[in-house]
């Protein structure tokens, strides 16, 4: 096995100089020497002893990524949104010599237990309720970044990264109103007060256009309580009375399109369908889906950048709201 002192001897430098390069302390080494050491590291196949580095630094090099979902009816890893988010998080943390430990479907108590067991350097919490997030932050004192939180909570060891859900709902509603739709609905995945931002924006856009819609147009299919197929069967009579439906996610929208096709209804000829997220499959569906695009890569980069700043005790913006944009494709028609 190649050792640091072997690289130092070959390059004619001290072991401390090689260690500076390995640990990214480039300001202590000239560019010429650094490049010579890096070339020798690559050629020799040297592998750092991460366990030894962690022991000295008292850091594990691991960041926990926990997703809250109390439903046993949903496969988190099978959801395109989360697979993309995890991919970007892993990529960005790896650039900074950190690695992720994914924690799925866990209670706050179990998340804290795993975080302490693995000596995690920080936690990324996605889709957590305020109560669960507070419970974790009270027990885990290292940095925490929440993604897609529906609330704002001030805490010096916490950063919240979220998108402008209200504006996304407003943009979709305004677009549908502009092409003549007045008899519309929104299909949501829960009815919790803290998560109704997209519905509020959607409804307000119609009100601002002189069109009244009420709670009867807010359809809920909560997969914690029922299968999506069962929920679609339940709302179908009311759904087909609408000229357009805004779905809480592209995942829901694509399932709705499939369901309508199976029942002899064409999109957008019989009913217009829109989504939210702009996942890859939105452009592969027939018809291609009109939706709200959020930049998942930007979201992951903001979360990772904030985590690394907190680990290094640098100042951060504790509430980061990211913009969204309307993407018009083929799933809506002009009335």
N, C-alpha and C positions, 0 to 999 in steps of 0.2 A: 504494500500500500504506500502510495506517495505521501510524504509528510511535508509540513510547512518548511522544515529545515532543509529538505531536499530541494524545494523550489528556491529557497533563499540562497543555497550554495550555488545552484546553477546560474541564478541571476546576479550573483555577486552582491547581495544585499543582506541586511539583517532579517531575522525572523519577524521582528516587530514591523518592519516595512511591509513584508508580505501580509501580515495580519491586518495592517491598515487597509490594504487593497481589498482583502476578503470581506472586511466589515464596512466598506464604502467610505472610509475616512480619507477621501482623495485629496483633501487640502493639505495633508501631511506628506504627500508624495508628489514628485514632479511627474508631468505628463509622460515624459519619455520612459521613466522607470516604471510607472504604472502600466503602460502598454506592454513593456517587456515582461512584467510579471504576469499580466493577464494572458499573454500569448503562451507562456510556459504552463500556466494553470490549464489552459485549454488543451495543449498538446500532451501534457502528462496525464490528464484525466483525473486530476485531484478532486476529491469530494469532501466538502466540509463536514465536520462532525457536529451536526446540528444540536445533538443532545448536550455536548460539552459547552457549546455557545449559550444554549438556554440556561444551563446550570450556572454559568458565570454571570449572565445578565439577569437571572431570576425571571425570565420571560419564557413563555412556552412557544411563542411564534404562531400561536393559533388564535383565530377569531371565530367565535361561535356565530352561526347564522340560524336563528330560530324562527319558525313560521307557526303562527297560532291558527289552528283550524280544528274546532271541536267536532267536526263532522267526520264520521267514518265512511261517508258516501263519496268522498272526493279524494282523488289521488293527486297530492301536491306535486310530485315529481312528473306527473303526466300532464300538468297544466303548462301550456306553452309559455305563459308569462313568467312563471317561476323558474322554469328551466333556463330561459334567457337571462333572467336576473341573476341566478346562481352563477351562470357562466361568466357574466361580466364582473361579478364580485370576485370570483376566483382569479380571473385574469388580472384585475387591478391589484389585489392583495399580493399576488405572486410577484408582481413587479417590485413590490416593497419588501420582499422576503418574508411575507406572512402567508399563512395557509388557512383555509376555512374548514370548520367542523359543522356540518349541517345537522340541525336538531329539528325533527319534525313532530308535529302533533303532541306537544308536551305541555304539561301544566307549568305554571310559574315556579312551583316548588322543584320540579324535575329539571327545569332549565337552569336554575340556580345551582342545584346539586351537580349537574354535568359541568357547569362553568367552573365551579370550585374544584371538582375532581380533576379536570384537565388543565387547571391553572390558566384559563383563557385570558388573553390580554385585553379582550373587549367582546362585546356582544352586538350583533345586528339583529334587531327585532322587527319582523314584518307582520303586518295585519294584527297587531296586538291591541286589545282594548286598553283603555286608560287604567282601569283597575289592575289588570294583569301586569302592565308595564310598570306601574308604581310599586307593585309588590316585588317585582324583580329588582328594580333600582334601589329599593331599601335594603336588599340583602347582598347585591353585587355592586361593589363600590367602584369598580373600574369603568372605563368609558363605555357608554351605550349609545348606539345610533338606531333610531326607529325609521322604518321605511313604510310609507303609506298609512301613517297614523291619521286618524280623522279628528284629532284634537290637538290643541297647543298646550304644552306643559313645560314650565320653566324649571330647569334643574342644571346645575353647573357641570355635571358629568353626562349630560344627555344632549344629543342633537337630533332634531326631527327633520327628515327629508320627505317631502310630499309634493304632489302635483296639484295644480289648480283645478280640483274636481268641479267646483261650482262653475267656473268659466267653461269647462268642457261640456257640461250639461247645457249651459246657456248657448254655446255655439251650435250644438246639434239642434236645439229647439228653434233657434233663429233661422237656421237653414231650412228646416222642415216648414216653418211658417212662410218663408220666402217663396217656396215652390207650391204653396197652396194648401198645405195640410193643416186642418183645424181639429179633426177628430183623431187624437193621438193618445198613446199610452207609453209608459215607461215600465220595463220589466227589470225588477231589482232582485238582489239575492238575499236581502234581509231588510228589516224595518226598524233597525236600531236608530235612535235619534241622532247619535254622533256621526252616523255614516250617510246621512241623507243629502249631502252636498250636491251630488249630481242631479238628484230629483229636484232640489230647490232651484238650481240654476235652470234646469229644463223648464220647470213650471213658470218661473219668472219671465223667461224669454217669451212665452206665449201671452202672459199678462201684459207685457210691454208692447205686444203687437195687438192688443185689444181682444185677445182670445182667452176665455176662461176655461181652465181645466182644474179638476179637484182630485181629492184622494182616491176617488173611484177609478181614476186612470193610472193609479200607481199599483201595478201588479207585483206581487211578491212570490217568489219561489225560493224558499230557504232550504238548501240541501241538508241542513242540520235536522230538518223535520220531515222532508219528503224527497223522493227521487225526482230528478229534473223531468223525466218522462211523465211521472204522475202529476207534477205541477202543470206541465203543458196541457195534459188532458183536462185538468180542472179549469184552467183559464181560457181554453180554446174558444168556447162560445163567445166570450167577451172580446177576445183578441181579434177575431175575424170581423168584428163590427168596426174596427179601427182602420184608418187608411195608412197609418204608419206606427211603428213601435221602435222606441229607443231602448236598447239592451245595455245593461250595466257593464258588460264586457263583450269582447269579440267571441269568447268561448260560448256565452249564452246566445249571441246573435247567430252564430253558425249552427248551433243546435236548433234554434227556432226556424231558420231557413230550411234545414233538413226536415224538420217536423212538418212544416207547411207543405213542402213538396210531397211528402208522403200522404198528405190529406188532400192532394189535388189543387193546392193553392200555389200560384206563381208569384215569385218576388222578382221585380217590383210591380208587376201588372195588377195583382190583386191586393197586395199590401207591401209597403216600403219598410225596410228593416235597416237599422243602424246599430253600430257597436261602439266599443271604447277600448283602446289600447293600441290598435294597429299592429297586431302580431303578424307573423309571416303568412299564416293561413288566410288572412283577410284578403290577400291578393291572389290566392289560389282557389278561392271559392267561386261558385257560379250562382249568381253574379258576384263580381268582386264587391267587397263590402265597403260602404261609406262608413267612416268611423272617426274617432278622435285619436290622434297620434300622441303618445307620450314617449319621450326619449328615455328608454330604459338604461341605455349606456350612460347617459348623463346622470341619471339617478344613482347608478352604482358608483360612478366616479365621485360624485358629491359625498356619498356615504363613506367611501374608502378614504377620501381626502380628509374628511372631518374626523374619522376614527384615528388616523395617523397623527393629526394635529393634537388631538386630546391625549394620545399616548405620550407625545413629546411635550405635553403641558403648554401648548401654543394656543392662542386665542382662536375661537371659532364663532361662527354664526349659528345660534342654537335652533333657529327655525328657517329652513330653506324651502321656499315654494318655487317649483319649476313650472314653466309654461306648457301649454298643450296647443295643438293646432287641428283644425278641421281638414279631413281628407275626403274629398268627394269622388266616389267611384260610380258603380252601376246599380246599387241596390235600392235606390230611391227614384221615384218618377215625379214629374211635374203634373199637378192636377189642373 
